[in-house]
Amino acid sequence: MSMDRFESLALKMAFGLMVVFFVALVGLAVLKGIDVPTCFTDFPPFKEGKVIQKGEKEYEVHLLARMWAFQPNRIEIPVGSKVTIYTTSIDVQHGFEIERKVVNLMTIPGAVNKMEVVFNKPGTYRIVCNEYCGMGHPSMYGEIIVK
C-alpha cells in the first residue's frame, strides 16, 4: 500500500519543521549563552553549606538543602560577581530557584548539581524551594544580597 502524495508531503513538512525548530533552539541557546545545569555523580555530596571566595569577584557556593532550610541561608557578594553554585540535599528532594534569575535546580540526596550565575545588578535575590518537601516547605527560603 503506497502513501498518498499529500500524506507524503505532510510528513516531509513535519520533519522539515522539526529540523528548523531544533536548529533554532540550539542556535538561540548558543547565541544567548544559555548554560544547562549539570549533575555530578562523581562529586561527593558535602555535609555543610559554605561560601568560598575563589577570586576578587568569583565565588563558589556549596548549598545544602534540608528540611526546611538552605545552608548557608544568607549569602553576601559584590556586584558583578560570578558565582558557581553546587547544590545537594541531606534528606529529601528539594528545589532551588533564585528569583529574578534563570536558575532552577533540583537538590537530590546523593547527587550534586552545578550552575554558574553572574550578579550584575545590586539587590536582594530570594532563594526558594520550588519542590514540595513537607509541612515546613513555605518557610524554606534564603537570600543572596548583592552590594
PyMOL CGO cylinders between C-alpha atoms (Angstrom):
from pymol import cmd
from pymol.cgo import CYLINDER

trace = [
    CYLINDER, 0.00, 0.00, 0.00, 1.56, 3.29, -1.06, 0.3, 1, 1, 1, 1, 1, 1,
    CYLINDER, 1.56, 3.29, -1.06, 1.23, 6.67, 0.56, 0.3, 1, 1, 1, 1, 1, 1,
    CYLINDER, 1.23, 6.67, 0.56, -0.98, 9.35, -0.85, 0.3, 1, 1, 1, 1, 1, 1,
    CYLINDER, -0.98, 9.35, -0.85, 1.10, 12.25, -2.20, 0.3, 1, 1, 1, 1, 1, 1,
    CYLINDER, 1.10, 12.25, -2.20, -0.50, 14.65, 0.33, 0.3, 1, 1, 1, 1, 1, 1,
    CYLINDER, -0.50, 14.65, 0.33, 0.41, 12.31, 3.19, 0.3, 1, 1, 1, 1, 1, 1,
    CYLINDER, 0.41, 12.31, 3.19, 3.96, 12.18, 1.90, 0.3, 1, 1, 1, 1, 1, 1,
    CYLINDER, 3.96, 12.18, 1.90, 4.09, 15.99, 1.64, 0.3, 1, 1, 1, 1, 1, 1,
    CYLINDER, 4.09, 15.99, 1.64, 2.67, 16.39, 5.17, 0.3, 1, 1, 1, 1, 1, 1,
    CYLINDER, 2.67, 16.39, 5.17, 5.30, 14.01, 6.60, 0.3, 1, 1, 1, 1, 1, 1,
    CYLINDER, 5.30, 14.01, 6.60, 8.12, 15.83, 4.79, 0.3, 1, 1, 1, 1, 1, 1,
    CYLINDER, 8.12, 15.83, 4.79, 6.87, 19.20, 6.02, 0.3, 1, 1, 1, 1, 1, 1,
    CYLINDER, 6.87, 19.20, 6.02, 6.54, 17.93, 9.60, 0.3, 1, 1, 1, 1, 1, 1,
    CYLINDER, 6.54, 17.93, 9.60, 10.08, 16.55, 9.55, 0.3, 1, 1, 1, 1, 1, 1,
    CYLINDER, 10.08, 16.55, 9.55, 11.39, 19.78, 8.00, 0.3, 1, 1, 1, 1, 1, 1,
    CYLINDER, 11.39, 19.78, 8.00, 9.69, 21.87, 10.70, 0.3, 1, 1, 1, 1, 1, 1,
    CYLINDER, 9.69, 21.87, 10.70, 11.21, 19.69, 13.44, 0.3, 1, 1, 1, 1, 1, 1,
    CYLINDER, 11.21, 19.69, 13.44, 14.67, 20.24, 11.95, 0.3, 1, 1, 1, 1, 1, 1,
    CYLINDER, 14.67, 20.24, 11.95, 14.08, 24.02, 11.70, 0.3, 1, 1, 1, 1, 1, 1,
    CYLINDER, 14.08, 24.02, 11.70, 12.86, 24.22, 15.34, 0.3, 1, 1, 1, 1, 1, 1,
    CYLINDER, 12.86, 24.22, 15.34, 15.78, 22.14, 16.61, 0.3, 1, 1, 1, 1, 1, 1,
    CYLINDER, 15.78, 22.14, 16.61, 18.35, 24.28, 14.77, 0.3, 1, 1, 1, 1, 1, 1,
    CYLINDER, 18.35, 24.28, 14.77, 16.65, 27.47, 16.02, 0.3, 1, 1, 1, 1, 1, 1,
    CYLINDER, 16.65, 27.47, 16.02, 16.62, 26.21, 19.62, 0.3, 1, 1, 1, 1, 1, 1,
    CYLINDER, 16.62, 26.21, 19.62, 20.30, 25.21, 19.58, 0.3, 1, 1, 1, 1, 1, 1,
    CYLINDER, 20.30, 25.21, 19.58, 21.29, 28.41, 17.75, 0.3, 1, 1, 1, 1, 1, 1,
    CYLINDER, 21.29, 28.41, 17.75, 19.49, 30.67, 20.24, 0.3, 1, 1, 1, 1, 1, 1,
    CYLINDER, 19.49, 30.67, 20.24, 20.94, 28.77, 23.20, 0.3, 1, 1, 1, 1, 1, 1,
    CYLINDER, 20.94, 28.77, 23.20, 24.45, 29.31, 21.82, 0.3, 1, 1, 1, 1, 1, 1,
    CYLINDER, 24.45, 29.31, 21.82, 23.84, 32.99, 20.94, 0.3, 1, 1, 1, 1, 1, 1,
    CYLINDER, 23.84, 32.99, 20.94, 22.27, 33.79, 24.33, 0.3, 1, 1, 1, 1, 1, 1,
    CYLINDER, 22.27, 33.79, 24.33, 24.89, 31.82, 26.25, 0.3, 1, 1, 1, 1, 1, 1,
    CYLINDER, 24.89, 31.82, 26.25, 22.33, 29.62, 28.00, 0.3, 1, 1, 1, 1, 1, 1,
    CYLINDER, 22.33, 29.62, 28.00, 24.02, 27.21, 30.37, 0.3, 1, 1, 1, 1, 1, 1,
    CYLINDER, 24.02, 27.21, 30.37, 22.36, 23.88, 31.07, 0.3, 1, 1, 1, 1, 1, 1,
    CYLINDER, 22.36, 23.88, 31.07, 22.56, 22.72, 34.72, 0.3, 1, 1, 1, 1, 1, 1,
    CYLINDER, 22.56, 22.72, 34.72, 24.91, 19.83, 35.30, 0.3, 1, 1, 1, 1, 1, 1,
    CYLINDER, 24.91, 19.83, 35.30, 24.55, 16.89, 37.66, 0.3, 1, 1, 1, 1, 1, 1,
    CYLINDER, 24.55, 16.89, 37.66, 27.74, 15.36, 39.03, 0.3, 1, 1, 1, 1, 1, 1,
    CYLINDER, 27.74, 15.36, 39.03, 27.62, 11.77, 40.18, 0.3, 1, 1, 1, 1, 1, 1,
    CYLINDER, 27.62, 11.77, 40.18, 31.37, 11.53, 40.80, 0.3, 1, 1, 1, 1, 1, 1,
    CYLINDER, 31.37, 11.53, 40.80, 31.46, 14.66, 43.02, 0.3, 1, 1, 1, 1, 1, 1,
    CYLINDER, 31.46, 14.66, 43.02, 30.88, 13.56, 46.62, 0.3, 1, 1, 1, 1, 1, 1,
    CYLINDER, 30.88, 13.56, 46.62, 27.93, 15.27, 48.33, 0.3, 1, 1, 1, 1, 1, 1,
    CYLINDER, 27.93, 15.27, 48.33, 29.02, 17.69, 51.03, 0.3, 1, 1, 1, 1, 1, 1,
    CYLINDER, 29.02, 17.69, 51.03, 27.73, 17.80, 54.61, 0.3, 1, 1, 1, 1, 1, 1,
    CYLINDER, 27.73, 17.80, 54.61, 27.76, 21.55, 55.25, 0.3, 1, 1, 1, 1, 1, 1,
    CYLINDER, 27.76, 21.55, 55.25, 26.98, 24.65, 53.25, 0.3, 1, 1, 1, 1, 1, 1,
    CYLINDER, 26.98, 24.65, 53.25, 29.58, 27.34, 52.74, 0.3, 1, 1, 1, 1, 1, 1,
    CYLINDER, 29.58, 27.34, 52.74, 30.71, 30.23, 50.55, 0.3, 1, 1, 1, 1, 1, 1,
    CYLINDER, 30.71, 30.23, 50.55, 34.27, 30.07, 49.22, 0.3, 1, 1, 1, 1, 1, 1,
    CYLINDER, 34.27, 30.07, 49.22, 35.88, 33.13, 47.65, 0.3, 1, 1, 1, 1, 1, 1,
    CYLINDER, 35.88, 33.13, 47.65, 37.93, 31.99, 44.65, 0.3, 1, 1, 1, 1, 1, 1,
    CYLINDER, 37.93, 31.99, 44.65, 38.95, 35.42, 43.33, 0.3, 1, 1, 1, 1, 1, 1,
    CYLINDER, 38.95, 35.42, 43.33, 38.15, 39.11, 43.62, 0.3, 1, 1, 1, 1, 1, 1,
    CYLINDER, 38.15, 39.11, 43.62, 34.63, 38.65, 42.26, 0.3, 1, 1, 1, 1, 1, 1,
    CYLINDER, 34.63, 38.65, 42.26, 34.45, 34.89, 41.92, 0.3, 1, 1, 1, 1, 1, 1,
    CYLINDER, 34.45, 34.89, 41.92, 32.71, 32.67, 44.45, 0.3, 1, 1, 1, 1, 1, 1,
    CYLINDER, 32.71, 32.67, 44.45, 31.86, 29.02, 44.90, 0.3, 1, 1, 1, 1, 1, 1,
    CYLINDER, 31.86, 29.02, 44.90, 28.77, 28.21, 46.96, 0.3, 1, 1, 1, 1, 1, 1,
    CYLINDER, 28.77, 28.21, 46.96, 28.19, 24.77, 48.44, 0.3, 1, 1, 1, 1, 1, 1,
    CYLINDER, 28.19, 24.77, 48.44, 24.47, 25.00, 49.18, 0.3, 1, 1, 1, 1, 1, 1,
    CYLINDER, 24.47, 25.00, 49.18, 22.97, 22.31, 51.37, 0.3, 1, 1, 1, 1, 1, 1,
    CYLINDER, 22.97, 22.31, 51.37, 19.20, 21.83, 51.39, 0.3, 1, 1, 1, 1, 1, 1,
    CYLINDER, 19.20, 21.83, 51.39, 17.49, 20.19, 54.34, 0.3, 1, 1, 1, 1, 1, 1,
    CYLINDER, 17.49, 20.19, 54.34, 14.04, 20.25, 55.85, 0.3, 1, 1, 1, 1, 1, 1,
    CYLINDER, 14.04, 20.25, 55.85, 13.23, 23.25, 55.85, 0.3, 1, 1, 1, 1, 1, 1,
    CYLINDER, 13.23, 23.25, 55.85, 16.24, 25.44, 55.32, 0.3, 1, 1, 1, 1, 1, 1,
    CYLINDER, 16.24, 25.44, 55.32, 19.09, 26.25, 53.00, 0.3, 1, 1, 1, 1, 1, 1,
    CYLINDER, 19.09, 26.25, 53.00, 22.60, 26.35, 54.39, 0.3, 1, 1, 1, 1, 1, 1,
    CYLINDER, 22.60, 26.35, 54.39, 24.02, 28.97, 54.03, 0.3, 1, 1, 1, 1, 1, 1,
    CYLINDER, 24.02, 28.97, 54.03, 20.77, 30.88, 54.35, 0.3, 1, 1, 1, 1, 1, 1,
    CYLINDER, 20.77, 30.88, 54.35, 22.23, 34.31, 53.58, 0.3, 1, 1, 1, 1, 1, 1,
    CYLINDER, 22.23, 34.31, 53.58, 24.96, 34.99, 51.01, 0.3, 1, 1, 1, 1, 1, 1,
    CYLINDER, 24.96, 34.99, 51.01, 26.53, 38.43, 50.53, 0.3, 1, 1, 1, 1, 1, 1,
    CYLINDER, 26.53, 38.43, 50.53, 28.55, 39.20, 47.40, 0.3, 1, 1, 1, 1, 1, 1,
    CYLINDER, 28.55, 39.20, 47.40, 29.67, 42.31, 45.48, 0.3, 1, 1, 1, 1, 1, 1,
    CYLINDER, 29.67, 42.31, 45.48, 28.04, 43.46, 42.24, 0.3, 1, 1, 1, 1, 1, 1,
    CYLINDER, 28.04, 43.46, 42.24, 29.50, 41.76, 39.17, 0.3, 1, 1, 1, 1, 1, 1,
    CYLINDER, 29.50, 41.76, 39.17, 30.33, 38.52, 40.99, 0.3, 1, 1, 1, 1, 1, 1,
    CYLINDER, 30.33, 38.52, 40.99, 30.41, 35.21, 39.17, 0.3, 1, 1, 1, 1, 1, 1,
    CYLINDER, 30.41, 35.21, 39.17, 29.01, 32.51, 41.45, 0.3, 1, 1, 1, 1, 1, 1,
    CYLINDER, 29.01, 32.51, 41.45, 29.33, 28.77, 40.85, 0.3, 1, 1, 1, 1, 1, 1,
    CYLINDER, 29.33, 28.77, 40.85, 26.58, 27.07, 42.84, 0.3, 1, 1, 1, 1, 1, 1,
    CYLINDER, 26.58, 27.07, 42.84, 26.77, 23.41, 43.86, 0.3, 1, 1, 1, 1, 1, 1,
    CYLINDER, 26.77, 23.41, 43.86, 23.59, 22.04, 45.45, 0.3, 1, 1, 1, 1, 1, 1,
    CYLINDER, 23.59, 22.04, 45.45, 22.76, 18.83, 47.28, 0.3, 1, 1, 1, 1, 1, 1,
    CYLINDER, 22.76, 18.83, 47.28, 20.29, 17.62, 49.88, 0.3, 1, 1, 1, 1, 1, 1,
    CYLINDER, 20.29, 17.62, 49.88, 20.74, 15.55, 53.01, 0.3, 1, 1, 1, 1, 1, 1,
    CYLINDER, 20.74, 15.55, 53.01, 17.17, 14.34, 53.44, 0.3, 1, 1, 1, 1, 1, 1,
    CYLINDER, 17.17, 14.34, 53.44, 14.57, 14.59, 50.65, 0.3, 1, 1, 1, 1, 1, 1,
    CYLINDER, 14.57, 14.59, 50.65, 14.37, 16.11, 47.19, 0.3, 1, 1, 1, 1, 1, 1,
    CYLINDER, 14.37, 16.11, 47.19, 14.15, 19.91, 47.23, 0.3, 1, 1, 1, 1, 1, 1,
    CYLINDER, 14.15, 19.91, 47.23, 14.04, 22.58, 44.57, 0.3, 1, 1, 1, 1, 1, 1,
    CYLINDER, 14.04, 22.58, 44.57, 16.44, 25.51, 44.33, 0.3, 1, 1, 1, 1, 1, 1,
    CYLINDER, 16.44, 25.51, 44.33, 15.36, 28.64, 42.49, 0.3, 1, 1, 1, 1, 1, 1,
    CYLINDER, 15.36, 28.64, 42.49, 16.81, 32.13, 42.56, 0.3, 1, 1, 1, 1, 1, 1,
    CYLINDER, 16.81, 32.13, 42.56, 14.04, 34.63, 41.93, 0.3, 1, 1, 1, 1, 1, 1,
    CYLINDER, 14.04, 34.63, 41.93, 14.74, 37.12, 39.08, 0.3, 1, 1, 1, 1, 1, 1,
    CYLINDER, 14.74, 37.12, 39.08, 17.49, 34.84, 37.75, 0.3, 1, 1, 1, 1, 1, 1,
    CYLINDER, 17.49, 34.84, 37.75, 17.35, 31.90, 35.35, 0.3, 1, 1, 1, 1, 1, 1,
    CYLINDER, 17.35, 31.90, 35.35, 18.48, 29.41, 37.99, 0.3, 1, 1, 1, 1, 1, 1,
    CYLINDER, 18.48, 29.41, 37.99, 16.33, 26.39, 38.79, 0.3, 1, 1, 1, 1, 1, 1,
    CYLINDER, 16.33, 26.39, 38.79, 17.98, 23.21, 40.11, 0.3, 1, 1, 1, 1, 1, 1,
    CYLINDER, 17.98, 23.21, 40.11, 16.83, 20.05, 41.81, 0.3, 1, 1, 1, 1, 1, 1,
    CYLINDER, 16.83, 20.05, 41.81, 18.63, 19.22, 45.03, 0.3, 1, 1, 1, 1, 1, 1,
    CYLINDER, 18.63, 19.22, 45.03, 18.71, 15.47, 45.29, 0.3, 1, 1, 1, 1, 1, 1,
    CYLINDER, 18.71, 15.47, 45.29, 20.17, 13.39, 48.12, 0.3, 1, 1, 1, 1, 1, 1,
    CYLINDER, 20.17, 13.39, 48.12, 23.38, 11.71, 46.97, 0.3, 1, 1, 1, 1, 1, 1,
    CYLINDER, 23.38, 11.71, 46.97, 23.83, 13.92, 43.90, 0.3, 1, 1, 1, 1, 1, 1,
    CYLINDER, 23.83, 13.92, 43.90, 25.38, 17.34, 43.30, 0.3, 1, 1, 1, 1, 1, 1,
    CYLINDER, 25.38, 17.34, 43.30, 24.03, 19.81, 40.74, 0.3, 1, 1, 1, 1, 1, 1,
    CYLINDER, 24.03, 19.81, 40.74, 26.01, 22.77, 39.41, 0.3, 1, 1, 1, 1, 1, 1,
    CYLINDER, 26.01, 22.77, 39.41, 25.13, 26.10, 37.81, 0.3, 1, 1, 1, 1, 1, 1,
    CYLINDER, 25.13, 26.10, 37.81, 27.03, 29.34, 37.21, 0.3, 1, 1, 1, 1, 1, 1,
    CYLINDER, 27.03, 29.34, 37.21, 25.37, 32.75, 37.50, 0.3, 1, 1, 1, 1, 1, 1,
    CYLINDER, 25.37, 32.75, 37.50, 26.60, 36.34, 37.36, 0.3, 1, 1, 1, 1, 1, 1,
    CYLINDER, 26.60, 36.34, 37.36, 25.01, 39.02, 39.54, 0.3, 1, 1, 1, 1, 1, 1,
    CYLINDER, 25.01, 39.02, 39.54, 25.38, 42.34, 37.66, 0.3, 1, 1, 1, 1, 1, 1,
    CYLINDER, 25.38, 42.34, 37.66, 22.66, 44.28, 39.49, 0.3, 1, 1, 1, 1, 1, 1,
    CYLINDER, 22.66, 44.28, 39.49, 22.59, 45.12, 43.21, 0.3, 1, 1, 1, 1, 1, 1,
    CYLINDER, 22.59, 45.12, 43.21, 19.65, 43.93, 45.27, 0.3, 1, 1, 1, 1, 1, 1,
    CYLINDER, 19.65, 43.93, 45.27, 18.28, 41.05, 47.28, 0.3, 1, 1, 1, 1, 1, 1,
    CYLINDER, 18.28, 41.05, 47.28, 17.60, 37.83, 45.38, 0.3, 1, 1, 1, 1, 1, 1,
    CYLINDER, 17.60, 37.83, 45.38, 15.40, 35.34, 47.22, 0.3, 1, 1, 1, 1, 1, 1,
    CYLINDER, 15.40, 35.34, 47.22, 16.26, 31.66, 47.13, 0.3, 1, 1, 1, 1, 1, 1,
    CYLINDER, 16.26, 31.66, 47.13, 13.14, 29.50, 47.29, 0.3, 1, 1, 1, 1, 1, 1,
    CYLINDER, 13.14, 29.50, 47.29, 12.41, 25.79, 47.39, 0.3, 1, 1, 1, 1, 1, 1,
    CYLINDER, 12.41, 25.79, 47.39, 10.07, 25.10, 44.49, 0.3, 1, 1, 1, 1, 1, 1,
    CYLINDER, 10.07, 25.10, 44.49, 9.59, 21.38, 45.19, 0.3, 1, 1, 1, 1, 1, 1,
    CYLINDER, 9.59, 21.38, 45.19, 7.10, 20.46, 47.92, 0.3, 1, 1, 1, 1, 1, 1,
    CYLINDER, 7.10, 20.46, 47.92, 9.17, 18.96, 50.74, 0.3, 1, 1, 1, 1, 1, 1,
    CYLINDER, 9.17, 18.96, 50.74, 6.77, 18.68, 53.67, 0.3, 1, 1, 1, 1, 1, 1,
    CYLINDER, 6.77, 18.68, 53.67, 4.82, 20.85, 56.08, 0.3, 1, 1, 1, 1, 1, 1,
    CYLINDER, 4.82, 20.85, 56.08, 7.57, 23.47, 56.54, 0.3, 1, 1, 1, 1, 1, 1,
    CYLINDER, 7.57, 23.47, 56.54, 8.00, 23.96, 52.80, 0.3, 1, 1, 1, 1, 1, 1,
    CYLINDER, 8.00, 23.96, 52.80, 6.52, 27.50, 52.65, 0.3, 1, 1, 1, 1, 1, 1,
    CYLINDER, 6.52, 27.50, 52.65, 9.14, 28.77, 55.10, 0.3, 1, 1, 1, 1, 1, 1,
    CYLINDER, 9.14, 28.77, 55.10, 12.10, 27.31, 53.18, 0.3, 1, 1, 1, 1, 1, 1,
    CYLINDER, 12.10, 27.31, 53.18, 13.92, 30.24, 51.66, 0.3, 1, 1, 1, 1, 1, 1,
    CYLINDER, 13.92, 30.24, 51.66, 17.17, 32.16, 51.77, 0.3, 1, 1, 1, 1, 1, 1,
    CYLINDER, 17.17, 32.16, 51.77, 18.66, 35.21, 50.13, 0.3, 1, 1, 1, 1, 1, 1,
    CYLINDER, 18.66, 35.21, 50.13, 21.58, 36.43, 48.10, 0.3, 1, 1, 1, 1, 1, 1,
    CYLINDER, 21.58, 36.43, 48.10, 22.44, 40.06, 48.83, 0.3, 1, 1, 1, 1, 1, 1,
    CYLINDER, 22.44, 40.06, 48.83, 24.36, 41.79, 46.06, 0.3, 1, 1, 1, 1, 1, 1,
    CYLINDER, 24.36, 41.79, 46.06, 26.03, 45.06, 47.17, 0.3, 1, 1, 1, 1, 1, 1,
]
cmd.load_cgo(trace, "trace")
